[in-house]
């Protein structure tokens, strides 16, 4: 009877560890679709994933993982639980800043 309990506990532990190994995918919150966010992030369902995408489209790319807390329905605890799964890819400079730097005139030399 004890050996059965040991085998059962071992199988449960192996299953638990293999589930965590599959959950180690990272997701770029600036490029991921709602489906990817829902699949990879913990405590983020379809509606919160869609809210992340909507927030990103309305306000531009996220500069840090902490900015996810600005999305309605997502708090700092959710961000902390998912910190190892979140990747913030290269944030693109807004077009306004790029236009200002391109409009700089060269200095005239004599």
C-alpha positions in Angstrom: 0.0 0.0 0.0 2.8 2.4 0.8 4.5 1.7 -2.5 1.3 2.5 -4.4 1.1 5.9 -2.5 4.7 6.6 -3.4 4.2 5.8 -7.1 1.0 7.9 -7.2 2.8 10.9 -5.6 5.7 10.5 -8.0 3.4 10.5 -11.0 1.6 13.5 -9.7 4.9 15.4 -9.2 6.1 14.4 -12.6 2.9 15.7 -14.2 3.1 18.9 -12.2 6.7 19.5 -13.3 6.0 18.8 -16.9 3.1 21.3 -16.9 5.4 24.0 -15.6 8.0 23.2 -18.2 5.4 23.9 -21.0 4.3 27.1 -19.3 7.8 28.7 -19.6 7.0 30.2 -22.9 7.6 34.0 -23.0 5.2 36.4 -24.7 6.0 39.8 -26.1 3.2 42.0 -24.8 3.8 44.5 -27.6 3.3 42.1 -30.5 1.3 39.1 -29.1 -2.3 38.4 -30.1 -5.1 38.1 -27.6 -5.0 34.3 -28.1 -1.3 34.1 -27.2 -1.7 36.3 -24.2 -4.6 34.2 -23.0 -2.6 31.0 -23.5 0.6 32.0 -21.9 -0.1 34.4 -19.1 -1.5 33.2 -15.7 -4.8 34.6 -14.5 -5.4 36.3 -17.9 -8.5 35.1 -19.6 -9.9 36.0 -23.1 -11.4 39.3 -21.9 -8.3 40.5 -20.2 -6.1 39.5 -23.1 -8.4 41.5 -25.4 -8.2 44.4 -23.1 -4.4 44.3 -23.3 -4.5 44.4 -27.1 -7.0 47.2 -27.0 -4.9 49.2 -24.6 -1.8 48.7 -26.7 -3.6 49.9 -29.8 -5.1 52.9 -28.1 -1.9 54.0 -26.2 1.0 52.6 -28.1 3.5 49.9 -27.1 4.2 49.1 -23.4 7.6 50.3 -22.2 7.7 48.0 -19.2 5.9 45.0 -17.8 4.5 47.3 -15.0 2.5 49.2 -17.5 0.2 46.2 -17.8 -1.3 47.3 -14.5 -2.8 50.3 -16.4 -5.0 47.9 -18.3 -8.5 47.6 -16.7 -8.8 44.3 -14.8 -5.0 43.7 -14.5 -3.3 44.5 -11.2 0.2 44.5 -10.0 -0.2 41.0 -8.5 -1.0 39.6 -11.9 2.0 41.4 -13.4 4.2 39.9 -10.6 2.9 36.4 -11.2 3.7 36.7 -14.9 7.0 38.6 -14.7 9.1 35.6 -16.0 6.7 35.1 -18.8 6.5 38.7 -20.0 8.8 40.1 -22.6 8.7 43.7 -23.6 10.2 43.8 -27.1 11.8 46.8 -28.7 9.4 49.7 -28.2 9.0 51.8 -31.4 9.4 55.5 -31.1 6.2 57.4 -31.8 6.0 59.0 -35.2 5.9 62.5 -33.7 9.3 62.2 -32.2 10.8 60.7 -35.4 9.3 63.6 -37.4 10.9 66.2 -35.0 14.3 64.7 -35.3 14.1 64.4 -39.1 13.1 68.1 -39.4 16.4 69.3 -37.8 18.3 71.5 -40.4 22.0 71.1 -40.8 24.3 73.9 -39.6 25.6 76.1 -42.4 29.4 76.4 -42.6 31.3 79.4 -44.0 
